[in-house]
Amino acid sequence: MKYQELISIKNDMFISKNAADMIMYMKPGEKMVFKKNQELSLIVHKGEGELSIGKRRVKLKEKSTIISKESTEKIIVALTSMLLFIHIEAIA
C-alpha cells in the first residue's frame, strides 16, 4: 500500500503530488491511501475508491463525481485515471 499526503492548493481544494503518475501504474487490487489529517482520507483502488471523512464513508468509481449535501457539508470528488481532485467546502 502506498501513502500520499494531500496538499492544500487554495481554500479547501486538495491535490496530491505525483498522484496522477502513480495511479496510472497501479496494479489491480493495489491500494493507495491519501491523507490530509485524521478526519480526511481517501483510499484509491484501480478504478474505484473510498472517501472517508470522520466516520462517514463514500464509495467511488472511476470517473464518478459525487456531490453530497448534509447540513453544512458539501463534498465534490472527481476521480479519473489521470487526476485526483477533491474539493471540500465545509465539514461541520
PDB file of N, CA, C and O in Angstrom, chain B, residues numbered from 101:
ATOM      1  N   MET B 101       0.845  -1.173   0.000  1.00  0.00           N
ATOM      2  CA  MET B 101       0.000   0.000   0.000  1.00  0.00           C
ATOM      3  C   MET B 101       0.890   1.235   0.000  1.00  0.00           C
ATOM      4  O   MET B 101       1.854   1.315   0.761  1.00  0.00           O
ATOM      5  N   LYS B 102       0.560   2.201  -0.860  1.00  0.00           N
ATOM      6  CA  LYS B 102       1.331   3.428  -0.957  1.00  0.00           C
ATOM      7  C   LYS B 102       0.577   4.549  -0.255  1.00  0.00           C
ATOM      8  O   LYS B 102      -0.653   4.577  -0.262  1.00  0.00           O
ATOM      9  N   TYR B 103       1.309   5.457   0.342  1.00  0.00           N
ATOM     10  CA  TYR B 103       0.691   6.580   1.051  1.00  0.00           C
ATOM     11  C   TYR B 103       1.068   7.883   0.367  1.00  0.00           C
ATOM     12  O   TYR B 103       2.223   8.092  -0.002  1.00  0.00           O
ATOM     13  N   GLN B 104       0.081   8.759   0.202  1.00  0.00           N
ATOM     14  CA  GLN B 104       0.300  10.078  -0.373  1.00  0.00           C
ATOM     15  C   GLN B 104      -0.335  11.101   0.550  1.00  0.00           C
ATOM     16  O   GLN B 104      -1.405  10.855   1.107  1.00  0.00           O
ATOM     17  N   GLU B 105       0.305  12.235   0.715  1.00  0.00           N
ATOM     18  CA  GLU B 105      -0.293  13.299   1.521  1.00  0.00           C
ATOM     19  C   GLU B 105      -1.000  14.273   0.602  1.00  0.00           C
ATOM     20  O   GLU B 105      -0.453  14.691  -0.418  1.00  0.00           O
ATOM     21  N   LEU B 106      -2.226  14.634   0.973  1.00  0.00           N
ATOM     22  CA  LEU B 106      -2.957  15.643   0.221  1.00  0.00           C
ATOM     23  C   LEU B 106      -2.428  17.010   0.612  1.00  0.00           C
ATOM     24  O   LEU B 106      -2.210  17.288   1.791  1.00  0.00           O
ATOM     25  N   ILE B 107      -2.222  17.859  -0.383  1.00  0.00           N
ATOM     26  CA  ILE B 107      -1.737  19.208  -0.097  1.00  0.00           C
ATOM     27  C   ILE B 107      -2.805  20.212  -0.510  1.00  0.00           C
ATOM     28  O   ILE B 107      -3.453  20.053  -1.545  1.00  0.00           O
ATOM     29  N   SER B 108      -2.981  21.234   0.295  1.00  0.00           N
ATOM     30  CA  SER B 108      -3.984  22.259   0.020  1.00  0.00           C
ATOM     31  C   SER B 108      -3.405  23.254  -0.969  1.00  0.00           C
ATOM     32  O   SER B 108      -2.302  23.761  -0.770  1.00  0.00           O
ATOM     33  N   ILE B 109      -4.153  23.538  -2.046  1.00  0.00           N
ATOM     34  CA  ILE B 109      -3.661  24.499  -3.021  1.00  0.00           C
ATOM     35  C   ILE B 109      -4.359  25.850  -2.899  1.00  0.00           C
ATOM     36  O   ILE B 109      -3.766  26.888  -3.192  1.00  0.00           O
ATOM     37  N   LYS B 110      -5.614  25.835  -2.467  1.00  0.00           N
ATOM     38  CA  LYS B 110      -6.337  27.095  -2.310  1.00  0.00           C
ATOM     39  C   LYS B 110      -7.619  26.799  -1.555  1.00  0.00           C
ATOM     40  O   LYS B 110      -8.326  25.849  -1.893  1.00  0.00           O
ATOM     41  N   ASN B 111      -7.928  27.576  -0.563  1.00  0.00           N
ATOM     42  CA  ASN B 111      -9.117  27.360   0.261  1.00  0.00           C
ATOM     43  C   ASN B 111      -9.135  25.915   0.742  1.00  0.00           C
ATOM     44  O   ASN B 111      -8.197  25.478   1.408  1.00  0.00           O
ATOM     45  N   ASP B 112     -10.186  25.164   0.416  1.00  0.00           N
ATOM     46  CA  ASP B 112     -10.255  23.765   0.820  1.00  0.00           C
ATOM     47  C   ASP B 112     -10.178  22.848  -0.388  1.00  0.00           C
ATOM     48  O   ASP B 112     -10.890  21.845  -0.453  1.00  0.00           O
ATOM     49  N   MET B 113      -9.319  23.181  -1.346  1.00  0.00           N
ATOM     50  CA  MET B 113      -9.112  22.318  -2.501  1.00  0.00           C
ATOM     51  C   MET B 113      -7.816  21.558  -2.277  1.00  0.00           C
ATOM     52  O   MET B 113      -6.797  22.153  -1.927  1.00  0.00           O
ATOM     53  N   PHE B 114      -7.849  20.244  -2.477  1.00  0.00           N
ATOM     54  CA  PHE B 114      -6.694  19.411  -2.184  1.00  0.00           C
ATOM     55  C   PHE B 114      -6.245  18.644  -3.415  1.00  0.00           C
ATOM     56  O   PHE B 114      -7.068  18.153  -4.188  1.00  0.00           O
ATOM     57  N   ILE B 115      -4.943  18.545  -3.591  1.00  0.00           N
ATOM     58  CA  ILE B 115      -4.388  17.671  -4.615  1.00  0.00           C
ATOM     59  C   ILE B 115      -3.254  16.886  -3.970  1.00  0.00           C
ATOM     60  O   ILE B 115      -2.851  17.179  -2.844  1.00  0.00           O
ATOM     61  N   SER B 116      -2.748  15.906  -4.674  1.00  0.00           N
ATOM     62  CA  SER B 116      -1.626  15.133  -4.166  1.00  0.00           C
ATOM     63  C   SER B 116      -0.499  15.155  -5.179  1.00  0.00           C
ATOM     64  O   SER B 116      -0.730  14.992  -6.377  1.00  0.00           O
ATOM     65  N   LYS B 117       0.711  15.354  -4.704  1.00  0.00           N
ATOM     66  CA  LYS B 117       1.874  15.347  -5.583  1.00  0.00           C
ATOM     67  C   LYS B 117       2.070  13.955  -6.166  1.00  0.00           C
ATOM     68  O   LYS B 117       1.945  12.961  -5.451  1.00  0.00           O
ATOM     69  N   ASN B 118       2.370  13.876  -7.432  1.00  0.00           N
ATOM     70  CA  ASN B 118       2.691  12.617  -8.126  1.00  0.00           C
ATOM     71  C   ASN B 118       1.546  11.616  -8.172  1.00  0.00           C
ATOM     72  O   ASN B 118       1.754  10.482  -8.603  1.00  0.00           O
ATOM     73  N   ALA B 119       0.351  11.991  -7.746  1.00  0.00           N
ATOM     74  CA  ALA B 119      -0.745  11.016  -7.684  1.00  0.00           C
ATOM     75  C   ALA B 119      -1.138  10.517  -9.065  1.00  0.00           C
ATOM     76  O   ALA B 119      -1.386   9.324  -9.241  1.00  0.00           O
ATOM     77  N   ALA B 120      -1.199  11.409 -10.049  1.00  0.00           N
ATOM     78  CA  ALA B 120      -1.636  11.005 -11.386  1.00  0.00           C
ATOM     79  C   ALA B 120      -0.714   9.942 -11.961  1.00  0.00           C
ATOM     80  O   ALA B 120      -1.185   8.938 -12.496  1.00  0.00           O
ATOM     81  N   ASP B 121       0.586  10.148 -11.858  1.00  0.00           N
ATOM     82  CA  ASP B 121       1.542   9.168 -12.381  1.00  0.00           C
ATOM     83  C   ASP B 121       1.435   7.844 -11.645  1.00  0.00           C
ATOM     84  O   ASP B 121       1.483   6.782 -12.266  1.00  0.00           O
ATOM     85  N   MET B 122       1.290   7.897 -10.338  1.00  0.00           N
ATOM     86  CA  MET B 122       1.250   6.667  -9.549  1.00  0.00           C
ATOM     87  C   MET B 122      -0.013   5.865  -9.818  1.00  0.00           C
ATOM     88  O   MET B 122       0.044   4.638  -9.895  1.00  0.00           O
ATOM     89  N   ILE B 123      -1.167   6.541  -9.966  1.00  0.00           N
ATOM     90  CA  ILE B 123      -2.422   5.833 -10.216  1.00  0.00           C
ATOM     91  C   ILE B 123      -2.385   5.127 -11.562  1.00  0.00           C
ATOM     92  O   ILE B 123      -2.922   4.028 -11.699  1.00  0.00           O
ATOM     93  N   MET B 124      -1.758   5.744 -12.556  1.00  0.00           N
ATOM     94  CA  MET B 124      -1.689   5.127 -13.884  1.00  0.00           C
ATOM     95  C   MET B 124      -0.985   3.778 -13.850  1.00  0.00           C
ATOM     96  O   MET B 124      -1.330   2.884 -14.622  1.00  0.00           O
ATOM     97  N   TYR B 125      -0.009   3.618 -12.973  1.00  0.00           N
ATOM     98  CA  TYR B 125       0.784   2.386 -12.941  1.00  0.00           C
ATOM     99  C   TYR B 125       0.369   1.426 -11.834  1.00  0.00           C
ATOM    100  O   TYR B 125       1.084   0.466 -11.548  1.00  0.00           O
ATOM    101  N   MET B 126      -0.765   1.673 -11.215  1.00  0.00           N
ATOM    102  CA  MET B 126      -1.230   0.765 -10.164  1.00  0.00           C
ATOM    103  C   MET B 126      -1.706  -0.547 -10.766  1.00  0.00           C
ATOM    104  O   MET B 126      -2.276  -0.575 -11.857  1.00  0.00           O
ATOM    105  N   LYS B 127      -1.467  -1.626 -10.046  1.00  0.00           N
ATOM    106  CA  LYS B 127      -1.938  -2.942 -10.467  1.00  0.00           C
ATOM    107  C   LYS B 127      -3.308  -3.195  -9.853  1.00  0.00           C
ATOM    108  O   LYS B 127      -3.631  -2.612  -8.818  1.00  0.00           O
ATOM    109  N   PRO B 128      -4.135  -4.065 -10.477  1.00  0.00           N
ATOM    110  CA  PRO B 128      -5.438  -4.380  -9.886  1.00  0.00           C
ATOM    111  C   PRO B 128      -5.276  -4.885  -8.455  1.00  0.00           C
ATOM    112  O   PRO B 128      -4.421  -5.728  -8.181  1.00  0.00           O
ATOM    113  N   GLY B 129      -6.091  -4.372  -7.557  1.00  0.00           N
ATOM    114  CA  GLY B 129      -6.021  -4.772  -6.150  1.00  0.00           C
ATOM    115  C   GLY B 129      -5.055  -3.951  -5.324  1.00  0.00           C
ATOM    116  O   GLY B 129      -5.113  -3.987  -4.095  1.00  0.00           O
ATOM    117  N   GLU B 130      -4.162  -3.206  -5.974  1.00  0.00           N
ATOM    118  CA  GLU B 130      -3.214  -2.361  -5.243  1.00  0.00           C
ATOM    119  C   GLU B 130      -3.947  -1.138  -4.700  1.00  0.00           C
ATOM    120  O   GLU B 130      -4.831  -0.594  -5.363  1.00  0.00           O
ATOM    121  N   LYS B 131      -3.586  -0.711  -3.510  1.00  0.00           N
ATOM    122  CA  LYS B 131      -4.264   0.417  -2.868  1.00  0.00           C
ATOM    123  C   LYS B 131      -3.313   1.589  -2.691  1.00  0.00           C
ATOM    124  O   LYS B 131      -2.107   1.410  -2.517  1.00  0.00           O
ATOM    125  N   MET B 132      -3.869   2.779  -2.737  1.00  0.00           N
ATOM    126  CA  MET B 132      -3.124   3.985  -2.420  1.00  0.00           C
ATOM    127  C   MET B 132      -3.961   4.781  -1.431  1.00  0.00           C
ATOM    128  O   MET B 132      -5.160   4.957  -1.643  1.00  0.00           O
ATOM    129  N   VAL B 133      -3.361   5.259  -0.371  1.00  0.00           N
ATOM    130  CA  VAL B 133      -4.082   5.996   0.665  1.00  0.00           C
ATOM    131  C   VAL B 133      -3.636   7.451   0.635  1.00  0.00           C
ATOM    132  O   VAL B 133      -2.441   7.744   0.678  1.00  0.00           O
ATOM    133  N   PHE B 134      -4.600   8.357   0.562  1.00  0.00           N
ATOM    134  CA  PHE B 134      -4.328   9.789   0.604  1.00  0.00           C
ATOM    135  C   PHE B 134      -4.836  10.314   1.936  1.00  0.00           C
ATOM    136  O   PHE B 134      -5.968  10.026   2.324  1.00  0.00           O
ATOM    137  N   LYS B 135      -4.007  11.085   2.643  1.00  0.00           N
ATOM    138  CA  LYS B 135      -4.427  11.622   3.940  1.00  0.00           C
ATOM    139  C   LYS B 135      -4.063  13.095   4.036  1.00  0.00           C
ATOM    140  O   LYS B 135      -2.993  13.519   3.598  1.00  0.00           O
ATOM    141  N   LYS B 136      -4.969  13.860   4.612  1.00  0.00           N
ATOM    142  CA  LYS B 136      -4.677  15.257   4.927  1.00  0.00           C
ATOM    143  C   LYS B 136      -4.533  15.423   6.431  1.00  0.00           C
ATOM    144  O   LYS B 136      -3.653  16.145   6.900  1.00  0.00           O
ATOM    145  N   ASN B 137      -5.384  14.764   7.175  1.00  0.00           N
ATOM    146  CA  ASN B 137      -5.314  14.783   8.635  1.00  0.00           C
ATOM    147  C   ASN B 137      -6.064  13.554   9.123  1.00  0.00           C
ATOM    148  O   ASN B 137      -6.361  12.665   8.325  1.00  0.00           O
ATOM    149  N   GLN B 138      -6.370  13.481  10.381  1.00  0.00           N
ATOM    150  CA  GLN B 138      -7.053  12.296  10.912  1.00  0.00           C
ATOM    151  C   GLN B 138      -8.493  12.189  10.415  1.00  0.00           C
ATOM    152  O   GLN B 138      -9.060  11.097  10.406  1.00  0.00           O
ATOM    153  N   GLU B 139      -9.088  13.305  10.003  1.00  0.00           N
ATOM    154  CA  GLU B 139     -10.502  13.304   9.627  1.00  0.00           C
ATOM    155  C   GLU B 139     -10.741  13.031   8.150  1.00  0.00           C
ATOM    156  O   GLU B 139     -11.813  12.547   7.786  1.00  0.00           O
ATOM    157  N   LEU B 140      -9.776  13.328   7.291  1.00  0.00           N
ATOM    158  CA  LEU B 140      -9.983  13.220   5.851  1.00  0.00           C
ATOM    159  C   LEU B 140      -9.017  12.213   5.259  1.00  0.00           C
ATOM    160  O   LEU B 140      -7.803  12.353   5.404  1.00  0.00           O
ATOM    161  N   SER B 141      -9.551  11.196   4.591  1.00  0.00           N
ATOM    162  CA  SER B 141      -8.669  10.267   3.895  1.00  0.00           C
ATOM    163  C   SER B 141      -9.385   9.691   2.689  1.00  0.00           C
ATOM    164  O   SER B 141     -10.614   9.631   2.657  1.00  0.00           O
ATOM    165  N   LEU B 142      -8.626   9.275   1.712  1.00  0.00           N
ATOM    166  CA  LEU B 142      -9.168   8.668   0.508  1.00  0.00           C
ATOM    167  C   LEU B 142      -8.337   7.442   0.188  1.00  0.00           C
ATOM    168  O   LEU B 142      -7.116   7.525   0.056  1.00  0.00           O
ATOM    169  N   ILE B 143      -9.009   6.293   0.061  1.00  0.00           N
ATOM    170  CA  ILE B 143      -8.318   5.062  -0.323  1.00  0.00           C
ATOM    171  C   ILE B 143      -8.703   4.768  -1.766  1.00  0.00           C
ATOM    172  O   ILE B 143      -9.885   4.607  -2.068  1.00  0.00           O
ATOM    173  N   VAL B 144      -7.730   4.697  -2.651  1.00  0.00           N
ATOM    174  CA  VAL B 144      -7.994   4.503  -4.069  1.00  0.00           C
ATOM    175  C   VAL B 144      -7.569   3.106  -4.487  1.00  0.00           C
ATOM    176  O   VAL B 144      -6.440   2.688  -4.232  1.00  0.00           O
ATOM    177  N   HIS B 145      -8.479   2.387  -5.130  1.00  0.00           N
ATOM    178  CA  HIS B 145      -8.159   1.126  -5.780  1.00  0.00           C
ATOM    179  C   HIS B 145      -8.128   1.427  -7.274  1.00  0.00           C
ATOM    180  O   HIS B 145      -8.559   2.501  -7.693  1.00  0.00           O
ATOM    181  N   LYS B 146      -7.632   0.504  -8.074  1.00  0.00           N
ATOM    182  CA  LYS B 146      -7.648   0.709  -9.521  1.00  0.00           C
ATOM    183  C   LYS B 146      -9.106   0.774  -9.969  1.00  0.00           C
ATOM    184  O   LYS B 146      -9.805  -0.239  -9.931  1.00  0.00           O
ATOM    185  N   GLY B 147      -9.568   1.931 -10.386  1.00  0.00           N
ATOM    186  CA  GLY B 147     -10.924   2.073 -10.894  1.00  0.00           C
ATOM    187  C   GLY B 147     -11.983   2.357  -9.855  1.00  0.00           C
ATOM    188  O   GLY B 147     -13.133   2.612 -10.212  1.00  0.00           O
ATOM    189  N   GLU B 148     -11.631   2.321  -8.570  1.00  0.00           N
ATOM    190  CA  GLU B 148     -12.622   2.650  -7.546  1.00  0.00           C
ATOM    191  C   GLU B 148     -11.915   3.187  -6.316  1.00  0.00           C
ATOM    192  O   GLU B 148     -10.691   3.108  -6.211  1.00  0.00           O
ATOM    193  N   GLY B 149     -12.670   3.723  -5.404  1.00  0.00           N
ATOM    194  CA  GLY B 149     -12.054   4.272  -4.203  1.00  0.00           C
ATOM    195  C   GLY B 149     -13.068   4.429  -3.093  1.00  0.00           C
ATOM    196  O   GLY B 149     -14.259   4.180  -3.277  1.00  0.00           O
ATOM    197  N   GLU B 150     -12.579   4.846  -1.935  1.00  0.00           N
ATOM    198  CA  GLU B 150     -13.440   5.066  -0.782  1.00  0.00           C
ATOM    199  C   GLU B 150     -12.985   6.338  -0.093  1.00  0.00           C
ATOM    200  O   GLU B 150     -11.832   6.457   0.320  1.00  0.00           O
ATOM    201  N   LEU B 151     -13.900   7.286   0.027  1.00  0.00           N
ATOM    202  CA  LEU B 151     -13.606   8.537   0.710  1.00  0.00           C
ATOM    203  C   LEU B 151     -14.098   8.429   2.135  1.00  0.00           C
ATOM    204  O   LEU B 151     -15.252   8.071   2.373  1.00  0.00           O
ATOM    205  N   SER B 152     -13.227   8.737   3.087  1.00  0.00           N
ATOM    206  CA  SER B 152     -13.578   8.655   4.498  1.00  0.00           C
ATOM    207  C   SER B 152     -13.441  10.035   5.116  1.00  0.00           C
ATOM    208  O   SER B 152     -12.371  10.643   5.078  1.00  0.00           O
ATOM    209  N   ILE B 153     -14.538  10.525   5.688  1.00  0.00           N
ATOM    210  CA  ILE B 153     -14.499  11.797   6.405  1.00  0.00           C
ATOM    211  C   ILE B 153     -15.035  11.518   7.790  1.00  0.00           C
ATOM    212  O   ILE B 153     -16.239  11.339   7.970  1.00  0.00           O
ATOM    213  N   GLY B 154     -14.159  11.480   8.760  1.00  0.00           N
ATOM    214  CA  GLY B 154     -14.553  11.066  10.102  1.00  0.00           C
ATOM    215  C   GLY B 154     -15.034   9.631  10.053  1.00  0.00           C
ATOM    216  O   GLY B 154     -14.275   8.738   9.675  1.00  0.00           O
ATOM    217  N   LYS B 155     -16.284   9.392  10.428  1.00  0.00           N
ATOM    218  CA  LYS B 155     -16.833   8.036  10.403  1.00  0.00           C
ATOM    219  C   LYS B 155     -17.665   7.768   9.152  1.00  0.00           C
ATOM    220  O   LYS B 155     -18.145   6.651   8.958  1.00  0.00           O
ATOM    221  N   ARG B 156     -17.838   8.771   8.309  1.00  0.00           N
ATOM    222  CA  ARG B 156     -18.604   8.602   7.070  1.00  0.00           C
ATOM    223  C   ARG B 156     -17.730   8.032   5.980  1.00  0.00           C
ATOM    224  O   ARG B 156     -16.563   8.407   5.862  1.00  0.00           O
ATOM    225  N   ARG B 157     -18.275   7.129   5.178  1.00  0.00           N
ATOM    226  CA  ARG B 157     -17.537   6.550   4.067  1.00  0.00           C
ATOM    227  C   ARG B 157     -18.375   6.654   2.798  1.00  0.00           C
ATOM    228  O   ARG B 157     -19.579   6.400   2.824  1.00  0.00           O
ATOM    229  N   VAL B 158     -17.744   7.022   1.696  1.00  0.00           N
ATOM    230  CA  VAL B 158     -18.427   7.131   0.408  1.00  0.00           C
ATOM    231  C   VAL B 158     -17.653   6.300  -0.601  1.00  0.00           C
ATOM    232  O   VAL B 158     -16.441   6.462  -0.735  1.00  0.00           O
ATOM    233  N   LYS B 159     -18.338   5.415  -1.309  1.00  0.00           N
ATOM    234  CA  LYS B 159     -17.696   4.590  -2.338  1.00  0.00           C
ATOM    235  C   LYS B 159     -17.668   5.359  -3.654  1.00  0.00           C
ATOM    236  O   LYS B 159     -18.635   6.037  -4.000  1.00  0.00           O
ATOM    237  N   LEU B 160     -16.569   5.257  -4.382  1.00  0.00           N
ATOM    238  CA  LEU B 160     -16.408   5.942  -5.662  1.00  0.00           C
ATOM    239  C   LEU B 160     -16.072   4.939  -6.755  1.00  0.00           C
ATOM    240  O   LEU B 160     -15.521   3.873  -6.483  1.00  0.00           O
ATOM    241  N   LYS B 161     -16.406   5.287  -7.985  1.00  0.00           N
ATOM    242  CA  LYS B 161     -15.951   4.519  -9.139  1.00  0.00           C
ATOM    243  C   LYS B 161     -15.211   5.476 -10.053  1.00  0.00           C
ATOM    244  O   LYS B 161     -15.387   6.691  -9.959  1.00  0.00           O
ATOM    245  N   GLU B 162     -14.389   4.939 -10.933  1.00  0.00           N
ATOM    246  CA  GLU B 162     -13.597   5.785 -11.816  1.00  0.00           C
ATOM    247  C   GLU B 162     -14.500   6.717 -12.612  1.00  0.00           C
ATOM    248  O   GLU B 162     -15.556   6.317 -13.102  1.00  0.00           O
ATOM    249  N   LYS B 163     -14.067   7.955 -12.729  1.00  0.00           N
ATOM    250  CA  LYS B 163     -14.765   8.996 -13.466  1.00  0.00           C
ATOM    251  C   LYS B 163     -16.118   9.356 -12.863  1.00  0.00           C
ATOM    252  O   LYS B 163     -16.973   9.910 -13.553  1.00  0.00           O
ATOM    253  N   SER B 164     -16.321   9.049 -11.590  1.00  0.00           N
ATOM    254  CA  SER B 164     -17.578   9.437 -10.945  1.00  0.00           C
ATOM    255  C   SER B 164     -17.409  10.799 -10.291  1.00  0.00           C
ATOM    256  O   SER B 164     -16.312  11.169  -9.874  1.00  0.00           O
ATOM    257  N   THR B 165     -18.482  11.522 -10.209  1.00  0.00           N
ATOM    258  CA  THR B 165     -18.489  12.782  -9.472  1.00  0.00           C
ATOM    259  C   THR B 165     -19.574  12.671  -8.421  1.00  0.00           C
ATOM    260  O   THR B 165     -20.720  12.350  -8.738  1.00  0.00           O
ATOM    261  N   ILE B 166     -19.228  12.930  -7.196  1.00  0.00           N
ATOM    262  CA  ILE B 166     -20.176  12.805  -6.098  1.00  0.00           C
ATOM    263  C   ILE B 166     -20.381  14.177  -5.482  1.00  0.00           C
ATOM    264  O   ILE B 166     -19.421  14.871  -5.149  1.00  0.00           O
ATOM    265  N   ILE B 167     -21.632  14.557  -5.334  1.00  0.00           N
ATOM    266  CA  ILE B 167     -21.954  15.793  -4.626  1.00  0.00           C
ATOM    267  C   ILE B 167     -22.842  15.405  -3.456  1.00  0.00           C
ATOM    268  O   ILE B 167     -23.930  14.865  -3.655  1.00  0.00           O
ATOM    269  N   SER B 168     -22.394  15.671  -2.257  1.00  0.00           N
ATOM    270  CA  SER B 168     -23.133  15.277  -1.059  1.00  0.00           C
ATOM    271  C   SER B 168     -23.417  16.522  -0.239  1.00  0.00           C
ATOM    272  O   SER B 168     -22.506  17.294   0.060  1.00  0.00           O
ATOM    273  N   LYS B 169     -24.675  16.721   0.125  1.00  0.00           N
ATOM    274  CA  LYS B 169     -25.029  17.867   0.958  1.00  0.00           C
ATOM    275  C   LYS B 169     -25.713  17.353   2.211  1.00  0.00           C
ATOM    276  O   LYS B 169     -26.800  16.780   2.134  1.00  0.00           O
ATOM    277  N   GLU B 170     -25.104  17.545   3.335  1.00  0.00           N
ATOM    278  CA  GLU B 170     -25.702  17.211   4.623  1.00  0.00           C
ATOM    279  C   GLU B 170     -25.391  18.372   5.554  1.00  0.00           C
ATOM    280  O   GLU B 170     -24.228  18.638   5.857  1.00  0.00           O
ATOM    281  N   SER B 171     -26.402  19.043   5.994  1.00  0.00           N
ATOM    282  CA  SER B 171     -26.284  20.263   6.792  1.00  0.00           C
ATOM    283  C   SER B 171     -25.321  21.228   6.107  1.00  0.00           C
ATOM    284  O   SER B 171     -25.637  21.725   5.026  1.00  0.00           O
ATOM    285  N   THR B 172     -24.175  21.509   6.687  1.00  0.00           N
ATOM    286  CA  THR B 172     -23.257  22.466   6.068  1.00  0.00           C
ATOM    287  C   THR B 172     -22.157  21.771   5.284  1.00  0.00           C
ATOM    288  O   THR B 172     -21.166  22.399   4.913  1.00  0.00           O
ATOM    289  N   GLU B 173     -22.326  20.484   5.032  1.00  0.00           N
ATOM    290  CA  GLU B 173     -21.260  19.732   4.369  1.00  0.00           C
ATOM    291  C   GLU B 173     -21.531  19.597   2.875  1.00  0.00           C
ATOM    292  O   GLU B 173     -22.635  19.229   2.473  1.00  0.00           O
ATOM    293  N   LYS B 174     -20.556  19.884   2.075  1.00  0.00           N
ATOM    294  CA  LYS B 174     -20.674  19.693   0.635  1.00  0.00           C
ATOM    295  C   LYS B 174     -19.358  19.107   0.138  1.00  0.00           C
ATOM    296  O   LYS B 174     -18.300  19.714   0.307  1.00  0.00           O
ATOM    297  N   ILE B 175     -19.422  17.941  -0.467  1.00  0.00           N
ATOM    298  CA  ILE B 175     -18.210  17.256  -0.919  1.00  0.00           C
ATOM    299  C   ILE B 175     -18.337  16.988  -2.408  1.00  0.00           C
ATOM    300  O   ILE B 175     -19.354  16.461  -2.858  1.00  0.00           O
ATOM    301  N   ILE B 176     -17.338  17.336  -3.158  1.00  0.00           N
ATOM    302  CA  ILE B 176     -17.303  17.006  -4.575  1.00  0.00           C
ATOM    303  C   ILE B 176     -16.018  16.229  -4.826  1.00  0.00           C
ATOM    304  O   ILE B 176     -14.925  16.707  -4.522  1.00  0.00           O
ATOM    305  N   VAL B 177     -16.154  15.045  -5.376  1.00  0.00           N
ATOM    306  CA  VAL B 177     -14.983  14.223  -5.649  1.00  0.00           C
ATOM    307  C   VAL B 177     -15.012  13.801  -7.107  1.00  0.00           C
ATOM    308  O   VAL B 177     -16.015  13.264  -7.576  1.00  0.00           O
ATOM    309  N   ALA B 178     -13.952  14.032  -7.812  1.00  0.00           N
ATOM    310  CA  ALA B 178     -13.834  13.554  -9.180  1.00  0.00           C
ATOM    311  C   ALA B 178     -12.572  12.706  -9.256  1.00  0.00           C
ATOM    312  O   ALA B 178     -11.486  13.167  -8.907  1.00  0.00           O
ATOM    313  N   LEU B 179     -12.715  11.492  -9.704  1.00  0.00           N
ATOM    314  CA  LEU B 179     -11.577  10.581  -9.754  1.00  0.00           C
ATOM    315  C   LEU B 179     -11.488   9.981 -11.149  1.00  0.00           C
ATOM    316  O   LEU B 179     -12.428   9.328 -11.601  1.00  0.00           O
ATOM    317  N   THR B 180     -10.387  10.189 -11.823  1.00  0.00           N
ATOM    318  CA  THR B 180     -10.155   9.564 -13.118  1.00  0.00           C
ATOM    319  C   THR B 180      -8.800   8.894 -13.060  1.00  0.00           C
ATOM    320  O   THR B 180      -8.085   9.013 -12.064  1.00  0.00           O
ATOM    321  N   SER B 181      -8.446   8.197 -14.109  1.00  0.00           N
ATOM    322  CA  SER B 181      -7.150   7.524 -14.116  1.00  0.00           C
ATOM    323  C   SER B 181      -6.002   8.522 -14.220  1.00  0.00           C
ATOM    324  O   SER B 181      -4.857   8.170 -13.935  1.00  0.00           O
ATOM    325  N   MET B 182      -6.284   9.757 -14.621  1.00  0.00           N
ATOM    326  CA  MET B 182      -5.229  10.744 -14.793  1.00  0.00           C
ATOM    327  C   MET B 182      -5.170  11.779 -13.673  1.00  0.00           C
ATOM    328  O   MET B 182      -4.143  12.434 -13.496  1.00  0.00           O
ATOM    329  N   LEU B 183      -6.259  11.937 -12.912  1.00  0.00           N
ATOM    330  CA  LEU B 183      -6.308  13.067 -11.988  1.00  0.00           C
ATOM    331  C   LEU B 183      -7.107  12.729 -10.745  1.00  0.00           C
ATOM    332  O   LEU B 183      -8.166  12.107 -10.823  1.00  0.00           O
ATOM    333  N   LEU B 184      -6.608  13.131  -9.634  1.00  0.00           N
ATOM    334  CA  LEU B 184      -7.352  13.023  -8.380  1.00  0.00           C
ATOM    335  C   LEU B 184      -7.617  14.442  -7.900  1.00  0.00           C
ATOM    336  O   LEU B 184      -6.687  15.234  -7.748  1.00  0.00           O
ATOM    337  N   PHE B 185      -8.877  14.762  -7.662  1.00  0.00           N
ATOM    338  CA  PHE B 185      -9.236  16.118  -7.258  1.00  0.00           C
ATOM    339  C   PHE B 185     -10.303  16.033  -6.179  1.00  0.00           C
ATOM    340  O   PHE B 185     -11.321  15.366  -6.364  1.00  0.00           O
ATOM    341  N   ILE B 186     -10.084  16.683  -5.088  1.00  0.00           N
ATOM    342  CA  ILE B 186     -11.061  16.702  -4.001  1.00  0.00           C
ATOM    343  C   ILE B 186     -11.317  18.153  -3.616  1.00  0.00           C
ATOM    344  O   ILE B 186     -10.382  18.925  -3.409  1.00  0.00           O
ATOM    345  N   HIS B 187     -12.584  18.512  -3.524  1.00  0.00           N
ATOM    346  CA  HIS B 187     -12.943  19.853  -3.071  1.00  0.00           C
ATOM    347  C   HIS B 187     -13.922  19.701  -1.915  1.00  0.00           C
ATOM    348  O   HIS B 187     -14.969  19.071  -2.067  1.00  0.00           O
ATOM    349  N   ILE B 188     -13.597  20.259  -0.788  1.00  0.00           N
ATOM    350  CA  ILE B 188     -14.468  20.193   0.378  1.00  0.00           C
ATOM    351  C   ILE B 188     -14.787  21.615   0.799  1.00  0.00           C
ATOM    352  O   ILE B 188     -13.898  22.366   1.201  1.00  0.00           O
ATOM    353  N   GLU B 189     -16.058  21.983   0.707  1.00  0.00           N
ATOM    354  CA  GLU B 189     -16.445  23.345   1.069  1.00  0.00           C
ATOM    355  C   GLU B 189     -16.507  23.520   2.569  1.00  0.00           C
ATOM    356  O   GLU B 189     -15.990  24.496   3.111  1.00  0.00           O
ATOM    357  N   ALA B 190     -17.142  22.571   3.242  1.00  0.00           N
ATOM    358  CA  ALA B 190     -17.267  22.701   4.689  1.00  0.00           C
ATOM    359  C   ALA B 190     -17.560  21.347   5.300  1.00  0.00           C
ATOM    360  O   ALA B 190     -18.308  20.549   4.735  1.00  0.00           O
ATOM    361  N   ILE B 191     -16.981  21.095   6.428  1.00  0.00           N
ATOM    362  CA  ILE B 191     -17.283  19.891   7.194  1.00  0.00           C
ATOM    363  C   ILE B 191     -17.705  20.350   8.579  1.00  0.00           C
ATOM    364  O   ILE B 191     -16.924  20.954   9.315  1.00  0.00           O
ATOM    365  N   ALA B 192     -18.950  20.053   8.921  1.00  0.00           N
ATOM    366  CA  ALA B 192     -19.481  20.518  10.210  1.00  0.00           C
ATOM    367  C   ALA B 192     -18.941  19.675  11.338  1.00  0.00           C
ATOM    368  O   ALA B 192     -19.273  19.911  12.500  1.00  0.00           O
TER     369      ALA B 192
END
